[in-house]
Amino acid sequence: MTQAAPTSVTTADDRQRWIALVVLCLGFLMIILDATIVNVALPTIQKDLGFSQSGLAWVVNAYLIAFGGLLLLAGRLGDLIGRRRVFLIGLVAFTTASFLCGISNSRGLLIAARFVQGAGGALTSAVILGMIVTMFQQPREQARAIGVYSFVASSGASIGLLAGGILTQSINWHWIFFVNLPIGVATFIFARRLIENDKGIGLKQGADVPGGVLITGALMLGVYTIVEARDYGWGSLHTLGLGAVAVGLLAGFIWRQATAANPLMPLRVFRSRNTWAANLVQMLMVAGMFGMFFLGALYLQRVLGFDPIEVGLAFLPVSLGIGVLSLGFSERLIMRFGAKATLLPGLVLIIAGLLLFARAPVDASYWIDVLPSMLLLGIGAGVSFPALMTMAMAGVTPADSGLASGLVNTTQQVGGALGLAVLATLSTTRTDSLVSDGVSQASALTSGYHLAFLIGAGLVVVAISVAISALQTPRAAEQPAEGALELQSEAA
């Protein structure tokens, strides 16, 4: 009888950890959804609030700039003052900003509220992966937990398109923001009850305010420069000048981290070959894929004539593919074959999906020309993201887990923002050129989207070359089972 108590306590602790994981992922899903949920509502928002075409882009860009710019700083703050505290502060900011977005009746209020949303989203999401790897330290459990997280991270974009279409068409665009209120409040309440209150290593270990200002300024200005390049031109003084300032700020940040006593981002994190290589692969992969969600949605609407709900349903196979692989099989594949061997076939499938999408004609049939691409992208992402997360966090110390988590999210979001900006700009430039040459609008649009998908596939090809040459399979992921780990431990 006396031996039953520890087992009972362990079971209760395990249950609480997995429920806490669901709470974390629910908050993360709310934030990821918001990056794409507005896409299908943009035409309605433009009509109601009187946005110009260039002004409308800021409904998306304001969010992406704040999100991408603050992620790294937010991750380090989690290490210093406690990841749970940063997570909760971010939830409050994000939920409050969602309410302001929902009641917006002017362009200025909506853009300002979207910027605050992005800042709150950065605070919340930057620390989640760090909390997960701290809660789940056994290799098999960690692989399974990261699979759940990866499903949310990679499928949120397509789920957002579906949710945005349903809410916009059945009620109105304001509800794509109001829906965050009950989710945010519930996540806050359960997070306070279920997630352990870690105190962090303390601000005395180095808040590094100058470093935070430099990296935040570099990331925000870099994203801003690229998203505005379409209006000013890539070779304009505006683009080249601001780009040079952004590079200078980034160089200043690196110098600061190399010389500061307590840097914001200790460069020792990059001594791990997998850390820098996995983040680089993820940035390239997301840059290649993210444009597919935005430009693919526009292709379905403007060329094939899909309504908002139909666009969301069209992307549903991507979510299903990601869900089946990341929740059902990725953990087994990583434990059986290793993270690197699991990643490479996934990247190949993503390339195949983008190349197929680049062949979809003006009069495409969804079932013949679009669906196969969606399935390949869903399966490829479902395999790739968990493997990348595993490698990016392998070997990271608990004291740096928030920083590493913020770095993973930074490369993901900045890769998406930069990829979208570049692909959308090149796509629009090609379309405008063809229209001026007398090509029909539908054909010109399709050709512009094709160019973007081909460039996206090229970025993923580069990601594969980096993965093959630089990544190493983490030892923990190479173990076939926990039992084998125990035997090896006893032998040692």
C-alpha positions as CSV (number, residue, x, y, z in Angstrom):
1,M,0.0,0.0,0.0
2,T,2.8,2.4,0.8
3,Q,4.2,2.0,-2.7
4,A,1.0,3.1,-4.4
5,A,1.2,6.8,-3.3
6,P,4.2,7.8,-5.4
7,T,2.7,6.3,-8.5
8,S,-0.6,8.1,-7.8
9,V,1.2,11.4,-7.4
10,T,3.3,10.8,-10.5
11,T,0.2,10.1,-12.5
12,A,-1.5,13.3,-11.3
13,D,1.6,15.3,-12.1
14,D,1.8,13.8,-15.6
15,R,-1.9,14.6,-16.2
16,Q,-1.4,18.2,-15.1
17,R,1.6,18.6,-17.4
18,W,-0.3,17.4,-20.4
19,I,-3.3,19.6,-19.6
20,A,-0.9,22.5,-19.2
21,L,0.5,21.7,-22.6
22,V,-3.0,22.0,-24.0
23,V,-3.4,25.4,-22.3
24,L,-0.1,26.6,-23.7
25,C,-1.0,25.4,-27.2
26,L,-4.5,27.0,-27.0
27,G,-2.9,30.4,-26.3
28,F,-0.4,29.9,-29.0
29,L,-3.1,28.8,-31.5
30,M,-5.0,32.0,-30.8
31,I,-1.9,34.0,-31.7
32,I,-0.9,32.0,-34.8
33,L,-4.5,32.2,-36.1
34,D,-4.4,36.0,-35.9
35,A,-1.5,36.1,-38.4
36,T,-3.7,34.8,-41.2
37,I,-7.3,35.0,-40.0
38,V,-7.5,38.5,-41.3
39,N,-6.4,37.6,-44.8
40,V,-9.8,36.5,-46.1
41,A,-11.5,39.5,-44.4
42,L,-9.2,42.1,-45.9
43,P,-11.6,43.0,-48.8
44,T,-14.4,43.6,-46.4
45,I,-12.2,45.6,-44.0
46,Q,-11.0,47.7,-46.9
47,K,-14.6,48.5,-48.0
48,D,-15.9,49.3,-44.5
49,L,-13.0,51.5,-43.3
50,G,-11.9,53.0,-46.6
51,F,-8.4,51.7,-46.8
52,S,-6.3,52.3,-49.9
53,Q,-4.6,49.2,-51.3
54,S,-1.2,50.1,-49.8
55,G,-2.8,51.1,-46.5
56,L,-4.6,47.8,-46.3
57,A,-1.3,45.9,-46.2
58,W,-0.6,47.6,-42.9
59,V,-3.4,45.6,-41.2
60,V,-1.2,42.6,-41.7
61,N,2.2,44.3,-41.6
62,A,1.7,46.2,-38.3
63,Y,1.1,42.8,-36.6
64,L,4.1,41.1,-38.3
65,I,6.5,43.9,-37.5
66,A,5.7,44.1,-33.8
67,F,5.6,40.3,-33.5
68,G,8.9,39.6,-35.4
69,G,10.7,42.5,-33.8
70,L,10.0,41.6,-30.2
71,L,10.2,37.8,-30.1
72,L,13.9,37.6,-29.2
73,L,13.7,40.2,-26.5
74,A,10.5,38.5,-25.1
75,G,12.2,35.1,-25.0
76,R,15.1,36.5,-23.0
77,L,12.8,38.3,-20.6
78,G,11.2,35.0,-19.9
79,D,14.5,33.6,-18.8
80,L,15.1,36.7,-16.6
81,I,11.8,37.3,-14.9
82,G,10.0,34.0,-15.4
83,R,8.4,32.5,-18.5
84,R,5.0,32.1,-16.9
85,R,4.9,35.8,-16.0
86,V,5.9,36.9,-19.5
87,F,3.3,34.5,-21.0
88,L,0.5,36.0,-18.8
89,I,1.5,39.6,-19.5
90,G,1.4,38.8,-23.2
91,L,-2.0,37.2,-23.0
92,V,-3.4,40.3,-21.3
93,A,-1.9,42.6,-23.9
94,F,-3.1,40.4,-26.8
95,T,-6.6,40.0,-25.5
96,T,-7.0,43.7,-24.8
97,A,-5.7,44.6,-28.2
98,S,-8.1,42.1,-29.8
99,F,-11.0,43.9,-28.2
100,L,-9.7,47.2,-29.6
101,C,-9.4,45.7,-33.0
102,G,-13.0,44.4,-32.8
103,I,-14.5,47.8,-32.0
104,S,-12.3,49.7,-34.5
105,N,-14.2,52.1,-36.6
106,S,-11.2,53.9,-38.0
107,R,-8.1,52.9,-39.9
108,G,-5.7,54.4,-37.4
109,L,-7.2,52.6,-34.4
110,L,-7.2,49.2,-36.2
111,I,-3.5,49.5,-37.2
112,A,-2.4,50.7,-33.8
113,A,-4.3,47.9,-32.1
114,R,-2.9,45.3,-34.5
115,F,0.6,46.6,-33.5
116,V,-0.2,46.0,-29.8
117,Q,-1.6,42.6,-30.7
118,G,1.7,41.7,-32.3
119,A,3.6,42.8,-29.2
120,G,1.4,40.8,-27.0
121,G,1.6,37.8,-29.3
122,A,5.4,38.0,-29.2
123,L,5.5,38.0,-25.3
124,T,3.2,35.0,-25.1
125,S,4.6,32.8,-27.9
126,A,8.3,33.5,-27.3
127,V,8.4,31.5,-24.1
128,I,6.1,28.6,-24.9
129,L,8.6,26.2,-26.4
130,G,11.0,26.9,-23.5
131,M,8.3,25.9,-21.0
132,I,7.5,22.8,-23.0
133,V,11.1,21.5,-23.0
134,T,11.4,22.2,-19.3
135,M,8.2,20.4,-18.5
136,F,8.9,17.4,-20.7
137,Q,12.5,16.3,-20.3
138,Q,12.3,12.6,-21.3
139,P,13.1,12.2,-25.0
140,R,9.9,10.3,-26.0
141,E,7.6,12.7,-24.0
142,Q,9.5,15.7,-25.3
143,A,9.2,14.5,-28.9
144,R,5.4,14.0,-28.4
145,A,4.9,17.4,-26.8
146,I,6.9,19.1,-29.5
147,G,4.8,17.3,-32.1
148,V,1.7,18.9,-30.5
149,Y,3.3,22.3,-30.5
150,S,4.5,21.9,-34.1
151,F,1.0,21.0,-35.2
152,V,-0.3,24.2,-33.7
153,A,2.6,26.3,-35.1
154,S,2.4,25.0,-38.6
155,S,-1.4,24.3,-39.1
156,G,-2.6,27.6,-37.5
157,A,-2.2,29.5,-40.8
158,S,-4.6,27.3,-42.7
159,I,-7.0,27.0,-39.7
160,G,-7.0,30.8,-39.6
161,L,-8.1,31.0,-43.2
162,L,-11.0,28.7,-42.5
163,A,-12.0,30.5,-39.3
164,G,-11.7,33.9,-40.9
165,G,-13.9,32.9,-43.9
166,I,-16.6,31.5,-41.7
167,L,-16.7,34.5,-39.3
168,T,-16.5,37.1,-42.0
169,Q,-19.2,35.5,-44.2
170,S,-21.6,34.4,-41.5
171,I,-21.3,37.4,-39.1
172,N,-18.9,40.3,-39.9
173,W,-15.1,41.0,-39.9
174,H,-15.2,42.4,-36.3
175,W,-15.7,38.9,-35.0
176,I,-12.4,37.6,-36.2
177,F,-11.0,39.7,-33.3
178,F,-13.9,39.3,-30.8
179,V,-13.5,35.5,-30.9
180,N,-10.1,35.9,-29.1
181,L,-11.7,37.4,-26.0
182,P,-13.1,34.2,-24.4
183,I,-10.1,32.1,-25.6
184,G,-7.7,34.7,-24.0
185,V,-9.6,34.9,-20.7
186,A,-9.9,31.1,-20.4
187,T,-6.2,30.6,-21.3
188,F,-5.2,33.1,-18.7
189,I,-7.3,31.5,-15.9
190,F,-6.1,27.9,-16.6
191,A,-2.5,29.0,-17.1
192,R,-2.3,30.6,-13.7
193,R,-3.7,27.4,-12.1
194,L,-1.8,24.8,-14.0
195,I,1.6,26.2,-15.0
196,E,4.3,26.3,-12.4
197,N,5.5,29.8,-11.4
198,D,9.2,29.9,-12.4
199,K,11.0,32.9,-11.0
200,G,13.7,33.2,-13.7
201,I,17.3,33.9,-13.1
202,G,16.7,37.5,-12.2
203,L,17.3,40.9,-13.9
204,K,20.7,41.1,-12.1
205,Q,21.9,38.5,-14.6
206,G,21.5,41.1,-17.3
207,A,18.5,42.7,-18.9
208,D,20.8,44.3,-21.5
209,V,18.5,47.1,-22.5
210,P,20.9,48.4,-25.2
211,G,21.0,45.0,-26.8
212,G,17.2,44.8,-26.7
213,V,16.8,48.2,-28.4
214,L,19.3,47.3,-31.1
215,I,17.8,43.9,-32.1
216,T,14.2,45.1,-31.8
217,G,15.0,48.1,-34.0
218,A,16.9,46.0,-36.5
219,L,14.1,43.4,-36.9
220,M,11.3,46.0,-37.1
221,L,13.1,48.2,-39.5
222,G,14.2,45.3,-41.6
223,V,10.6,44.0,-42.0
224,Y,9.3,47.5,-42.6
225,T,11.9,48.2,-45.3
226,I,11.0,45.0,-47.2
227,V,7.2,45.4,-47.0
228,E,7.5,49.0,-48.2
229,A,9.9,48.1,-51.0
230,R,6.9,47.4,-53.3
231,D,5.9,51.0,-53.2
232,Y,9.3,52.7,-53.2
233,G,11.2,50.2,-55.4
234,W,14.1,47.9,-54.4
235,G,16.8,50.2,-55.7
236,S,15.3,53.4,-54.2
237,L,17.2,55.6,-51.7
238,H,14.4,54.9,-49.2
239,T,14.8,51.1,-49.4
240,L,18.6,51.0,-49.6
241,G,19.0,53.6,-46.9
242,L,16.7,52.0,-44.4
243,G,18.1,48.6,-45.3
244,A,21.6,49.8,-44.5
245,V,20.4,51.2,-41.1
246,A,18.8,47.9,-40.3
247,V,22.0,46.0,-41.1
248,G,24.0,48.5,-39.0
249,L,21.7,48.0,-36.1
250,L,22.1,44.2,-36.4
251,A,25.8,44.5,-36.6
252,G,25.7,46.7,-33.5
253,F,23.6,44.1,-31.7
254,I,26.1,41.3,-32.5
255,W,29.0,43.5,-31.3
256,R,27.1,44.2,-28.1
257,Q,26.4,40.6,-27.4
258,A,30.1,39.7,-27.9
259,T,31.3,42.4,-25.5
260,A,28.5,42.9,-22.9
261,A,29.0,41.3,-19.5
262,N,25.4,40.0,-19.4
263,P,24.2,39.9,-23.0
264,L,20.6,39.6,-24.1
265,M,21.5,36.7,-26.4
266,P,24.7,35.0,-25.2
267,L,26.5,34.0,-28.4
268,R,27.3,30.6,-26.7
269,V,23.8,29.6,-27.9
270,F,25.2,29.4,-31.4
271,R,28.1,27.2,-30.4
272,S,25.6,24.4,-30.9
273,R,25.7,23.6,-34.6
274,N,22.1,22.4,-34.6
275,T,20.8,25.6,-33.0
276,W,22.0,28.0,-35.7
277,A,21.5,25.5,-38.6
278,A,18.0,24.5,-37.5
279,N,16.9,28.1,-37.2
280,L,18.4,28.9,-40.6
281,V,16.6,26.0,-42.2
282,Q,13.4,27.0,-40.6
283,M,13.7,30.6,-41.7
284,L,14.2,29.5,-45.3
285,M,11.4,26.9,-45.2
286,V,8.9,29.2,-43.7
287,A,9.8,32.0,-46.1
288,G,9.1,29.6,-49.0
289,M,5.9,28.3,-47.5
290,F,4.2,31.4,-45.9
291,G,3.6,33.1,-49.2
292,M,1.6,30.1,-50.3
293,F,-1.0,30.8,-47.6
294,F,-1.4,34.5,-48.5
295,L,-0.9,34.3,-52.3
296,G,-2.7,30.9,-52.6
297,A,-5.7,32.4,-50.9
298,L,-5.7,35.3,-53.3
299,Y,-5.3,32.9,-56.2
300,L,-8.4,31.0,-55.1
301,Q,-10.4,34.2,-54.6
302,R,-9.3,36.4,-57.5
303,V,-8.7,33.8,-60.2
304,L,-10.9,30.8,-59.3
305,G,-13.7,32.9,-57.7
306,F,-13.8,31.1,-54.3
307,D,-15.8,32.8,-51.5
308,P,-14.2,33.2,-48.0
309,I,-15.5,29.9,-46.6
310,E,-14.5,28.0,-49.7
311,V,-11.0,29.4,-49.4
312,G,-10.8,28.2,-45.8
313,L,-12.1,24.7,-46.8
314,A,-9.6,24.6,-49.6
315,F,-6.7,24.8,-47.2
316,L,-8.2,22.3,-44.7
317,P,-6.2,19.4,-46.2
318,V,-3.0,21.2,-45.2
319,S,-4.2,21.3,-41.6
320,L,-5.3,17.7,-41.7
321,G,-2.0,16.6,-43.2
322,I,0.0,18.5,-40.5
323,G,-2.3,17.1,-37.8
324,V,-2.0,13.5,-38.8
325,L,1.8,13.6,-39.2
326,S,2.8,15.9,-36.3
327,L,0.4,14.4,-33.8
328,G,0.3,10.8,-34.9
329,F,3.6,9.9,-36.5
330,S,6.3,12.5,-36.1
331,E,7.3,11.4,-32.6
332,R,7.7,7.7,-33.8
333,L,9.6,8.8,-36.9
334,I,12.0,11.0,-34.9
335,M,12.6,8.3,-32.3
336,R,13.1,5.6,-34.9
337,F,15.1,7.3,-37.6
338,G,16.4,10.5,-36.0
339,A,15.4,14.1,-36.5
340,K,17.6,14.8,-39.5
341,A,16.5,11.7,-41.5
342,T,12.9,12.7,-40.7
343,L,13.3,16.3,-41.8
344,L,14.8,15.8,-45.3
345,P,11.9,13.9,-46.9
346,G,9.5,16.4,-45.4
347,L,11.4,19.3,-47.1
348,V,11.3,17.4,-50.4
349,L,7.5,17.0,-50.2
350,I,7.1,20.8,-49.5
351,I,9.1,21.5,-52.7
352,A,6.9,19.1,-54.7
353,G,3.8,20.8,-53.3
354,L,5.0,24.3,-54.3
355,L,6.1,23.2,-57.7
356,L,2.6,21.6,-58.3
357,F,0.9,24.8,-57.2
358,A,3.1,26.7,-59.6
359,R,1.4,24.7,-62.4
360,A,-2.2,25.4,-61.5
361,P,-3.8,27.1,-64.5
362,V,-6.3,30.0,-64.8
363,D,-9.2,27.5,-65.1
364,A,-7.9,25.1,-62.6
365,S,-10.0,22.3,-61.1
366,Y,-9.5,22.2,-57.3
367,W,-9.6,18.4,-57.1
368,I,-7.0,17.9,-59.9
369,D,-4.8,21.0,-59.8
370,V,-4.9,22.3,-56.2
371,L,-5.7,19.4,-53.8
372,P,-2.6,17.3,-54.5
373,S,-0.4,20.3,-53.7
374,M,-2.3,20.9,-50.4
375,L,-1.8,17.3,-49.4
376,L,1.9,17.4,-50.1
377,L,2.4,20.6,-48.3
378,G,0.5,19.4,-45.2
379,I,2.4,16.1,-45.0
380,G,5.7,17.8,-45.6
381,A,5.2,20.4,-43.0
382,G,3.8,17.9,-40.5
383,V,7.1,15.9,-40.8
384,S,9.5,18.9,-41.0
385,F,8.4,21.2,-38.2
386,P,8.6,18.7,-35.2
387,A,12.1,17.5,-36.4
388,L,13.3,21.1,-36.7
389,M,12.0,22.1,-33.3
390,T,13.7,19.0,-31.7
391,M,17.0,19.9,-33.2
392,A,16.8,23.6,-32.4
393,M,16.1,23.0,-28.7
394,A,18.5,20.0,-28.3
395,G,21.3,20.7,-25.9
396,V,19.9,24.0,-24.7
397,T,20.4,24.6,-20.9
398,P,17.3,25.4,-18.8
399,A,18.7,28.9,-18.2
400,D,18.7,29.6,-21.9
401,S,15.5,27.7,-22.9
402,G,13.4,30.9,-23.1
403,L,16.0,32.5,-25.3
404,A,16.2,29.5,-27.6
405,S,12.4,29.3,-27.7
406,G,12.3,33.0,-28.6
407,L,14.9,32.5,-31.3
408,V,12.9,29.6,-32.9
409,N,9.8,31.8,-33.0
410,T,11.8,34.8,-34.2
411,T,13.2,32.9,-37.2
412,Q,9.8,31.5,-37.9
413,Q,7.9,34.8,-37.8
414,V,10.7,36.9,-39.4
415,G,11.1,34.3,-42.1
416,G,7.4,34.4,-42.8
417,A,7.3,38.2,-42.8
418,L,10.3,38.6,-45.1
419,G,9.2,35.7,-47.3
420,L,5.7,37.2,-47.7
421,A,7.1,40.6,-48.4
422,V,9.5,39.5,-51.0
423,L,7.2,37.0,-52.8
424,A,4.2,39.3,-52.8
425,T,6.3,42.2,-54.1
426,L,7.8,40.1,-57.0
427,S,4.4,38.5,-57.7
428,T,2.7,42.0,-58.0
429,T,5.6,43.4,-60.1
430,R,5.2,40.5,-62.6
431,T,1.4,40.8,-62.7
432,D,1.6,44.6,-63.3
433,S,4.1,44.1,-66.1
434,L,2.0,41.6,-67.9
435,V,-1.2,43.7,-67.5
436,S,0.6,46.6,-69.1
437,D,1.6,44.3,-72.0
438,G,-2.1,43.6,-72.6
439,V,-2.4,40.2,-70.9
440,S,-5.7,39.5,-69.2
441,Q,-6.1,40.2,-65.5
442,A,-6.7,36.5,-64.6
443,S,-3.7,35.3,-66.6
444,A,-1.4,38.0,-65.3
445,L,-2.4,37.3,-61.7
446,T,-1.9,33.6,-62.2
447,S,1.6,34.1,-63.7
448,G,2.5,36.4,-60.8
449,Y,1.5,33.7,-58.3
450,H,3.3,31.0,-60.2
451,L,6.5,33.1,-59.9
452,A,6.1,33.4,-56.2
453,F,5.6,29.7,-55.7
454,L,8.6,28.8,-57.8
455,I,10.8,31.2,-55.8
456,G,9.4,29.7,-52.6
457,A,10.4,26.2,-53.8
458,G,13.9,27.5,-54.5
459,L,14.1,28.8,-50.9
460,V,13.2,25.3,-49.6
461,V,15.9,23.8,-51.9
462,V,18.4,26.1,-50.2
463,A,17.0,24.9,-46.8
464,I,17.7,21.3,-47.8
465,S,21.3,22.1,-48.8
466,V,21.8,23.7,-45.3
467,A,20.2,20.7,-43.6
468,I,22.3,18.2,-45.4
469,S,25.6,20.0,-44.8
470,A,25.1,21.4,-41.3
471,L,22.6,19.6,-39.2
472,Q,23.4,16.7,-36.9
473,T,20.8,14.4,-35.4
474,P,20.5,15.0,-31.7
475,R,21.5,12.0,-29.5
476,A,18.2,12.1,-27.6
477,A,16.2,11.9,-30.8
478,E,18.3,9.0,-32.0
479,Q,17.3,6.7,-29.1
480,P,14.6,4.3,-30.1
481,A,12.9,4.1,-26.7
482,E,13.0,5.2,-23.1
483,G,13.9,1.6,-22.1
484,A,17.0,1.7,-24.2
485,L,18.0,5.0,-22.6
486,E,17.7,3.4,-19.2
487,L,19.8,0.4,-20.2
488,Q,22.5,2.7,-21.6
489,S,22.4,4.8,-18.4
490,E,22.9,1.6,-16.3
491,A,25.7,0.5,-18.5
492,A,27.4,3.8,-18.1
